Amino acid sequence: MKTNENAWVLITGASSGFGEEFARQYAAQGKSLVLVARRLDKLEALSKELRERFGTEVITEQVDLSSIPAVIDLHKRLVQQGIAVDALINNAGHGLQGPFLDHAIDQSLAMIDLDIASLTTMTRLFAQDMRIRRRGHILQVASLLSYQGVKNFAVYSATKAYVLRFSEALHQELKGDGVVVTALCPGMSDTGFAQSANQTLTPALKMVMMPPQPVVRAGIRALQAGRMSVVPGFGNKALAVLIWATPRRFHQRLMANVMGV
């Protein structure tokens, strides 16, 4: 492939949920896309749709992002093809509901591998390229659960706390290099996450569930505005403030009731 000087957007976990919606919204802006996920059939179907609908250039990469060598190989391939990633959307993630001791250790470690180790590696590799070019954008998809430890989501909420604090630190470290780092902290959203995480959808969660479109739109706008983080949705913002302003014992009990745990 010939060298391309366009501003490319790389989206991980692009085969469904937020990742799929990020691809659609960036394609509507005319951005060239690198779509990364494990499910090649879904990536190819999405890329075909985006090319036909928006006329945008799309590259698909089937990658197991939980494998660090695979992440490193992905970066090497894109560099060799002359793909300069201007925006990295670290969206890929995995969650699982249930008591920590009821899950096999491999399940917990798999969350850590994808949600922390892979995200950290992707950020390190592509942020270095951005720093050299003196421009770039990185959006890290965290969660509203990153603001507290959540019963029956012990590992997942801890991984997302890492993503949020990591992003906040890098926002300060890299802004002088022309690189914006923003954390997106969505609440309950209709992305299929609940099904894959075996999460119970309580009536309260169904009431506050947001469609992916406004969540993704809020993330893109915050990234373009150079913000450190964003919590989309009025109800989610109110809950974030409540978590900050109340004793831990109170808001942990409240969250447990909301989530049916």
C-alpha positions, 0 to 999 in steps of 0.5 A: 500500500502506498504511503497515505498522508491523510489523518487516520483514525484507529479504532479498537474493538471496532466490530460492535458497540461503541467501536462500530459507532465510532467508525460510523461517526468518524467516517461521516467526518471523512476520516480514513479508518483502521478498524481493529478487532478479532471478528474479521467477518464483522469488520469486513461487513462494516468496512464495506458499508462505510466505503459505500456510504461515505466513500472513506478509506478503510483498513481492517486488521484482525488482531487479538488485542489481548496479545502484546506481541500481536499489538506490537506487530499491528503497529509495525505493519501500519508504520511500514504501510505509511499509516500515520494514526492521528487519532487512537480510539482505545475502545476494546475492553472486556467485563464480567459480572459476578463475585471475584472468587467465583471466576477462574483466575484466567478470566480475571487476568484476561480482563487485565490483559485486554483492559490494561496491558493492551491499552497501555501498549497501544498508547505507548506505541502510537503516542510516541509516533504522535509526539514525534509529529507534534500532533495527535489525539488519544481517546481512552474508553473508561467507565462510570465504574472507574470512579469506585470499586463496585461489588461483583465488578471488582476486576472490571471496575479496577481496570477502568479506574486504571484507564481513567487515572492513566489518561488523566496523567498522560493528558498532563504529560503529553499536552506540551507535545501536541498530543491530547489524551481524553478519557470517556466514562460512559454509564450503562449503554446499549452496546451488547456489553451487558450480555457479554459480561453476563450482567443483570439488567435491573429496571434502574439500569434500563431506565438510565441506559443510553444509546451508543450514538450520543455517548460516542458523539460526546467522546469525539467532541471532548477529544476535539476540544482537548478535555481531560475527561467526559461523562456523557449523559446528565444522569451519569454526570449527576451520579459522578458528582454524587460519588465525589461528594458522598462517603464511600459507604453510601455510594457503594451501597447505592450502586449495588442496589442500582446494579442488582448486586 
